[in-house]
Amino acid sequence: MGNSVLLIEDEPNIIEAISFILSRDGWTVHSHSNGADASDEVLRRMPDVVVLDVMLPGKTGFEVLQEIRANVETAKIPVLMLTARGQSKDREKAESFGANMYMTKPFSNSEVLEKIKALVA
Amino acid sequence: MPRASLIGSRIRERRILKEIRQTDLAKSVGISPAYLNLIEHNRRRIGGKLLLDIAEVLQVELALLSEGAEAAVLSALQKASADQPGINVEVERLEEFAGRFPGWAQLVAHQDGEIENLKNAVEVLNDRLSHDPFLAAALHEVISTVSSIRSSASILVESDDIEKEWRDRFHRNIFEDSGRLADTSESLVGYLDPAQDESVSQDTPLDNLEKLLADQDFFVQKIESKAQVDAAHFSKDGSDKAPSLDQPETDQFLMRHRSIVETIPSKLLEQAETQTDDPAEMATICQVSIPDIFHRLAFRPVQSGNAQYGYLSSDMAGAFLSKRSVEGFSLPRLGVGCTLWPMYTALAQPNVPVVEIIKQAGRGAEPMMAYAIAVPETPQSFSQKPRYVAHMLLKQIVSSDADPKLVGVNCRICPIEKCSARREASILSNGF
């Protein structure tokens, strides 16, 4: 398919697992593990989809999402929020900040893949 | 209705309880049934020998008929009704209820007390859970690690054609993650169950210090008598249950306390108090700073006649540095306090004394005269910006003409609705 994903996540083994799944499905995967400059990385990579963790060092995923949406160049990139928090208020917050989809940890690999595919369909 | 005027109701209640007919009781004490009926309906005063005779026939203590329910029960019932403003309780018939049904009255009073204890316990636990950075970090770690294990394991199970290098890598990841999970789980269990490791205290060093000071009525006798004291003074009390001490905080407190006690001996403080009740004026009389007089007033012998003070100090980030609790004003165990407290106002205008009458929203709160000031903790310097510490002295007040400003404990457990200072939703309300 040739689509690219930027995975913003600070847990290296999760990065490895998701990268493996997406790579085998034909995706080009890049990862970034710090919230502080994550939106710059999005601008640099201009991926087709961003998978964004909420709990990140430096800045929260919500802050990163706001920055992505505030920049006209990255504003329309689909974002899948990935977080350990399953509370409904976090989901509402993610949606209000412009997340296209939202998943809570622990997640299944197939679910991640399906959602990412759906975002570029 | 006055308590004494309900003697008749109590007689009637006791008579019915004993299954004695009105006619029989009247005959036993030598009065007509009609007259006894008037007495029982509180339409005739009764006392003297007649009341003694009736008490004897009914086999009850005279006081039970003449005084009715104990004041403590009545007070508890009043509080119970006040705690449930939504229920239309017949407050005017409180004593009648307590007098006629003493057992039920005690039960209601007792249960109201139990409910209050449980609510307090829930508040403390919620406060702890929602503000405990260790718990938040540990739970996040657990969920992230579980996610990683699940993802790696499902790759191994679902991928038949996975290369050996990748297989080994995911095996190793699962092994590492399971180790992390075990460590985090173990530390969580140890943290949540104090019995796992009794040497690990759930309290902060500040809590421990306050408890130890409270055990001594906030009064370090040896310092008052100019003896040398260090943290060991507290840990040698022979009690196995004494909280573990964080020595640097304790020694730091004791050093400051000793210095203040030496500067403001008890007699000087007493002289100042006879002249004024304004802490700033007391500081002038004693020729000390306002924070020093705050500290001296808060940490001194609890004697009858002395005003009871609470005290708090915090740094510019709002973290507490020193505290002495006072009844009627709750302090959060973790995190910061309510932004509306005068001590935070003082931080915005350093060196300017602030005074306000405040009262916390919620149960058991009392109005307080709150004196606050923020002063630099670092020496004045052209090369270093000052770091300020806010000090707040809380004095219980009985009554005031002015309405107290309503404040909270902290947002998480604050019931004030639509508060402009709210920074997070309360577990006691519908949030923002």
Chai-1 contact restraints between the chains, C-beta under 6 A:
chainA,res_idxA,chainB,res_idxB,connection_type,confidence,min_distance_angstrom,max_distance_angstrom,comment,restraint_id
A,E11,B,S144,contact,1.0,0.0,6.0,A-B,restraint_1
A,E11,B,S148,contact,1.0,0.0,6.0,A-B,restraint_2
A,N13,B,S148,contact,1.0,0.0,6.0,A-B,restraint_3
A,N13,B,N173,contact,1.0,0.0,6.0,A-B,restraint_4
A,N13,B,D177,contact,1.0,0.0,6.0,A-B,restraint_5
A,I14,B,S147,contact,1.0,0.0,6.0,A-B,restraint_6
A,I14,B,S148,contact,1.0,0.0,6.0,A-B,restraint_7
A,A17,B,S151,contact,1.0,0.0,6.0,A-B,restraint_8
A,A17,B,S152,contact,1.0,0.0,6.0,A-B,restraint_9
A,M55,B,H140,contact,1.0,0.0,6.0,A-B,restraint_10
A,A84,B,H140,contact,1.0,0.0,6.0,A-B,restraint_11
A,A84,B,I143,contact,1.0,0.0,6.0,A-B,restraint_12
A,A84,B,S144,contact,1.0,0.0,6.0,A-B,restraint_13
A,K105,B,I143,contact,1.0,0.0,6.0,A-B,restraint_14
A,K105,B,S147,contact,1.0,0.0,6.0,A-B,restraint_15
A,P106,B,V146,contact,1.0,0.0,6.0,A-B,restraint_16
A,P106,B,S147,contact,1.0,0.0,6.0,A-B,restraint_17
A,P106,B,R150,contact,1.0,0.0,6.0,A-B,restraint_18
A,N109,B,S151,contact,1.0,0.0,6.0,A-B,restraint_19
A,N109,B,S154,contact,1.0,0.0,6.0,A-B,restraint_20
